[in-house]
Amino acid sequence: METITISKKELKRVVKESLQEVLEKEMMEIRAMFIPYVSHEEQNDINLRYGTPTRKVKKSVKVKI
């Protein structure tokens, strides 16, 4: 097996980046579990009543945590 040498700082950066990717993916899956199922019939009723949503952004707010 081959051995590579990297700095402690580089290793920390790579691990941090990898963890962020995994957590982001897991959070997306968790959010998807909480989205309620909507049948085609129900969605058509919603679209008839309220129209199809536009993709335009009405208001955007950035929050620093």
C-alpha atoms as an extended CHARMM CRD file, in Angstrom:
* protein
*
        65  EXT
         1         1  MET       CA              0.0000000000        0.0000000000        0.0000000000  PROA      1               0.0000000000
         2         2  GLU       CA              1.2230000000        3.4500000000       -0.9150000000  PROA      2               0.0000000000
         3         3  THR       CA              1.6660000000        6.1650000000        1.6880000000  PROA      3               0.0000000000
         4         4  ILE       CA              0.9830000000        9.8330000000        1.0540000000  PROA      4               0.0000000000
         5         5  THR       CA              1.9050000000       12.8010000000        3.1760000000  PROA      5               0.0000000000
         6         6  ILE       CA             -0.3830000000       15.7920000000        3.6440000000  PROA      6               0.0000000000
         7         7  SER       CA             -0.3630000000       18.5890000000        6.1440000000  PROA      7               0.0000000000
         8         8  LYS       CA             -2.6240000000       18.5640000000        9.1600000000  PROA      8               0.0000000000
         9         9  LYS       CA             -4.3720000000       21.6720000000        7.8540000000  PROA      9               0.0000000000
        10        10  GLU       CA             -5.0810000000       20.0330000000        4.4760000000  PROA      10              0.0000000000
        11        11  LEU       CA             -6.4010000000       16.8790000000        6.1490000000  PROA      11              0.0000000000
        12        12  LYS       CA             -8.7030000000       18.9520000000        8.3390000000  PROA      12              0.0000000000
        13        13  ARG       CA            -10.0080000000       20.8410000000        5.2900000000  PROA      13              0.0000000000
        14        14  VAL       CA            -10.7000000000       17.6260000000        3.3690000000  PROA      14              0.0000000000
        15        15  VAL       CA            -12.4760000000       15.9880000000        6.3140000000  PROA      15              0.0000000000
        16        16  LYS       CA            -14.5450000000       19.1260000000        6.9600000000  PROA      16              0.0000000000
        17        17  GLU       CA            -15.5500000000       19.3640000000        3.2960000000  PROA      17              0.0000000000
        18        18  SER       CA            -16.4950000000       15.6740000000        3.1990000000  PROA      18              0.0000000000
        19        19  LEU       CA            -18.6050000000       15.9630000000        6.3390000000  PROA      19              0.0000000000
        20        20  GLN       CA            -20.4180000000       19.0070000000        4.9700000000  PROA      20              0.0000000000
        21        21  GLU       CA            -21.2950000000       17.0800000000        1.7920000000  PROA      21              0.0000000000
        22        22  VAL       CA            -22.6000000000       14.0960000000        3.7380000000  PROA      22              0.0000000000
        23        23  LEU       CA            -24.6190000000       16.2340000000        6.1600000000  PROA      23              0.0000000000
        24        24  GLU       CA            -26.1160000000       18.2290000000        3.3000000000  PROA      24              0.0000000000
        25        25  LYS       CA            -27.2090000000       15.0350000000        1.5540000000  PROA      25              0.0000000000
        26        26  GLU       CA            -28.6780000000       13.5840000000        4.7450000000  PROA      26              0.0000000000
        27        27  MET       CA            -30.5540000000       16.7920000000        5.5470000000  PROA      27              0.0000000000
        28        28  MET       CA            -32.0800000000       16.8050000000        2.0540000000  PROA      28              0.0000000000
        29        29  GLU       CA            -33.3070000000       13.2350000000        2.6140000000  PROA      29              0.0000000000
        30        30  ILE       CA            -34.7530000000       14.1370000000        6.0210000000  PROA      30              0.0000000000
        31        31  ARG       CA            -36.5510000000       17.1800000000        4.5700000000  PROA      31              0.0000000000
        32        32  ALA       CA            -37.9470000000       15.0350000000        1.7600000000  PROA      32              0.0000000000
        33        33  MET       CA            -39.4710000000       12.6390000000        4.3200000000  PROA      33              0.0000000000
        34        34  PHE       CA            -41.5230000000       15.4970000000        5.8000000000  PROA      34              0.0000000000
        35        35  ILE       CA            -42.9530000000       16.7430000000        2.4950000000  PROA      35              0.0000000000
        36        36  PRO       CA            -46.5420000000       15.5320000000        2.4200000000  PROA      36              0.0000000000
        37        37  TYR       CA            -47.7000000000       13.3280000000       -0.4510000000  PROA      37              0.0000000000
        38        38  VAL       CA            -50.0950000000       15.0430000000       -2.8500000000  PROA      38              0.0000000000
        39        39  SER       CA            -52.0860000000       12.9790000000       -5.3370000000  PROA      39              0.0000000000
        40        40  HSD       CA            -52.3970000000       14.1320000000       -8.9630000000  PROA      40              0.0000000000
        41        41  GLU       CA            -56.0870000000       14.8510000000       -8.3950000000  PROA      41              0.0000000000
        42        42  GLU       CA            -55.3500000000       17.0000000000       -5.3530000000  PROA      42              0.0000000000
        43        43  GLN       CA            -52.5460000000       18.8410000000       -7.1730000000  PROA      43              0.0000000000
        44        44  ASN       CA            -54.8450000000       19.5680000000      -10.1240000000  PROA      44              0.0000000000
        45        45  ASP       CA            -57.4390000000       20.9690000000       -7.7030000000  PROA      45              0.0000000000
        46        46  ILE       CA            -54.8080000000       23.2140000000       -6.0990000000  PROA      46              0.0000000000
        47        47  ASN       CA            -53.6480000000       24.4270000000       -9.5280000000  PROA      47              0.0000000000
        48        48  LEU       CA            -57.2320000000       25.2040000000      -10.5830000000  PROA      48              0.0000000000
        49        49  ARG       CA            -57.9050000000       27.1600000000       -7.3930000000  PROA      49              0.0000000000
        50        50  TYR       CA            -54.6350000000       29.0510000000       -7.0520000000  PROA      50              0.0000000000
        51        51  GLY       CA            -52.8790000000       28.7170000000      -10.3880000000  PROA      51              0.0000000000
        52        52  THR       CA            -49.4810000000       27.2590000000      -11.0910000000  PROA      52              0.0000000000
        53        53  PRO       CA            -46.6820000000       28.8540000000       -9.0630000000  PROA      53              0.0000000000
        54        54  THR       CA            -44.2730000000       31.1200000000      -10.8760000000  PROA      54              0.0000000000
        55        55  ARG       CA            -40.5390000000       30.6460000000      -10.5140000000  PROA      55              0.0000000000
        56        56  LYS       CA            -39.9550000000       34.3430000000       -9.8520000000  PROA      56              0.0000000000
        57        57  VAL       CA            -38.5460000000       35.2800000000       -6.4730000000  PROA      57              0.0000000000
        58        58  LYS       CA            -40.8650000000       37.6740000000       -4.6550000000  PROA      58              0.0000000000
        59        59  LYS       CA            -38.6480000000       38.3690000000       -1.6930000000  PROA      59              0.0000000000
        60        60  SER       CA            -35.2280000000       37.1280000000       -0.6980000000  PROA      60              0.0000000000
        61        61  VAL       CA            -33.7000000000       37.4640000000        2.7480000000  PROA      61              0.0000000000
        62        62  LYS       CA            -30.2370000000       36.3930000000        3.8530000000  PROA      62              0.0000000000
        63        63  VAL       CA            -29.8330000000       35.4010000000        7.4570000000  PROA      63              0.0000000000
        64        64  LYS       CA            -26.4220000000       34.9740000000        9.0230000000  PROA      64              0.0000000000
        65        65  ILE       CA            -26.4050000000       32.3070000000       11.6880000000  PROA      65              0.0000000000
